[in-house]
Amino acid sequence: MQLTEQSVRTYTEALAGPDPTPGGGSAAALVGALAAASAAMVGSFTVGKEKFAEVEAEVAPLLEMLQALRTRLLDLTDADAEAYAQVRAAYRMARKTDEEKWARQAAIQDALKSAARVPLGVVVAAGEVAECLPAMAEKGNPNLLSDVGVAAILAEAAFAAGRLNVEVNLAGVTDEAYIAEAREQVMEAERQIRTAREVAAGVLAKITSA
C-alpha cells in the first residue's frame, strides 16, 4: 500500500516509528500537498459561484494548477520512501573486490542523485504553489482568506523542509555540475517562496485589522 493510501493516523504512526520510511522528505511533500489543497479549497469556493462570476476566468486556471500540484506532491510523498530504499540498497552492496567497490560507489552516487530529486521536486512545487497565492488572496472567496494564509505558511514549510532534504543528499554527491544545477533550482524556488511570506503577512494583517 502506498503511503498516501493510508489514513492520516496510520501515516503519522509510521512517521513516528522505528522504520526509516516515511521520513522527513515524505513529510515535506505531504505538507506541500496540504498547502496546495488549502489554496485549492479557496478556488473551489469561488469557481462556479454566481457571486464570483467576474473573477472565475482568473481563478479557474489557478484552481486547476493547484489541483495538479496537490497530485504531484502526493506522488512525491510516496516517491521519497522509494528513493530512500534505493540509497539503502546501494550502501548495502558488496565491497570486497575493487570491482565491487567501484560498482557500489557508482550505485550510491546514482541513488543519492535520485534521492535528491524527490525533495527538489517538493521545493520546486512549493514555489509554484506560492506563485498562485497572491491572486487567490485577491480574487478568491474572501470568506476563506485565512485558508490562503494557511496555504502560504505550509508552502514555506514544505520548501524549507524539502531544501533540507535536498542538501542532506547532495552532501554525498560528487558531481559538482549536478549539485550546482540543483541549488540553482532551489534558489529560484526561494525567490518564489518570498511571495508566500508576503501573502501570509498580508492575510494576518487584514484579519487582525478587520
N, C-alpha and C positions, 0 to 999 in steps of 0.2 A: 504493500500500500504506500502510495506517495504521501509525503509529509502533509501536503496541503489537502489531502482527503481525510485527514484525521480531525477529530474535534479539537477545539482550542485547548481544552483541558488536557487532552492526551498529548498534544504537541508541546505544551509548556512543561508537562511532566517529563517528557523525553529531553527537552532542553535543559531541565534541571538535574537530569540523571547522570549516571557514571559513563555513559557512552559518548564518544566524541562527536557524534552527529545526532540531531542537528546541533550546530554551533553558532557562533556569532555571525558568520556570513549569511546563514539561513535566516537568522533573526533580523538582520539588517534588511534583507529582501522582503521579509514579511511586513516589517514596519513601512517600507516603501509602498507595498501593496495597499496597506491601510491608508497611507497618505493619498494615493490615487483614488481609493474608494471614497474617502471623506469628501474630496473635492467633486467627485463624480455625483455624489448624492445631491450636492447643490444644483448641479446641472439637471439631474433627474426631477428636481422640484421646480425647474424653470421651463425646460423644453416641453412643449405640448400644453402649457398653461396659457389660457387666453390673456390673462393679466400681463404676461411677459412676452406677448407675440412680437413686440417691437425688437426684442433682443435675441429672439430664437435663432436667427441666422448666424449670430455671433457665438452663442452659447453651444449650439448643437455640435459644431465641429470640435469644440473643447471637450464636450462630454464623450464624444466618440474616441478622442485621443486618450483621455483619462481611463476609459474602459480598457483600451488596448494596453496602456501602461500597467494597469492593475493586473491584467493577464500575464504580461511579460514578467512582472515582478514575482508573481506567484510561481511561474515556471523557474525563476532563479532561486526561489526558496527551496525547491526540490533539487535543483542542479547543484547547489552548494554542497549538499551531502554526497552527491555522486562524485564531485570533483575531489573532495577530501578522501574518498575511498581510493581514488586513483593515486593520490600522493602517498597514502599509507602503503599501498601495494608496491609502489616504486621503492620506497625505503626498505621494504622487506625482501627485496630481490637479493639473490646470492651474490657474494663479492669475494669469492675465494681466489679466482684467477684474474689476471689482468683484463681478459676479455669480459668476464662477468662484471668487474668493477666499471669498465667503460660503459657497458650496456646499462648498468644500474644508474650511473651518473646521468646518462642521456635520458633515461626514463624519468628520473627525478626532475630534470630540467623541464621536460615536456609537461609533466604533471603539475609542477609549480606554476607554469605559464597558464595552463588550463584552469588551475585553481584561482589564479589572479583574475582571469577573465570574468568569472562569475561576479565577485563583488564590484569589479569595474563596470559591469553591466548595471549593477544596482546604483552605482554612483551616477552613471550617465542617465539612467531612467529617473532618478530622483531630481536631477537637474531639469529634465523635461517636464516633470510634474510641476516643479516650481514655476516654470515659464507660463503655465496655464492659469496660475492663481490670480494675478492682478486683474485680468479680465473677468474671472469668475467672481472675484470680490466686488467688482464694479457693476457687472451686468446680471449676476445671478440673483436668485430669490434672496432678498435681504433678511428674511426670517432665519436663514441658515448661514448668516455671515460668520458666526463663531465656528462653523464647520470648515470654512475656508481657512480660518486661523489654525484650527487643529491640523488640517492638511499641511499647512506651511511648516508647523513645528515638527510634524512627523517626517516630512520630506527632508528637512535639515538633519534630523536624527538619522535617517536612513543614509544620507550622504556621508555623514561623519563616521558612522559605523562601517559603511561599505569601504570608505577610504582606509580605515584602519586595517581592514582585512586585505585590501589590495597590497598595502605596504608590508604586511607580515609575510605574504607570499613572495613579493618582489625581493625581500631580504635574502632569499636563497637563489634568486635567478642571476645568472652570469651574463646574459645577453643585454648589453648596455643599450642597444637600439630599442629593444622591446621595453625596457624599463623607461626610457625617455618617452616613447610613444604613449605608454600607459599613464605616466604622470602628466603628460600634456592633456590627455582626456580628463583627468581628474581636475586640472586647473580650469579647464573650460566649464566643467560642471560646477566648480566652486563659484565661478562668476554668476552662473545661473541661480545658484542657491542663495546668493545675496538678495535676490528678488523675494525668496520665501521669507527671509528675515524681515524685510521691509513690510511684506504683507502681514506677517504675524504682529508686528509692532503697530501697524495701521489699524488692524482689526481690534486689537486691545484698546487702543486709544479711542476709537469710535464707540466701542461698547461702554467704556468707563466714563465717557463724556456725555453719554445719552441721558 
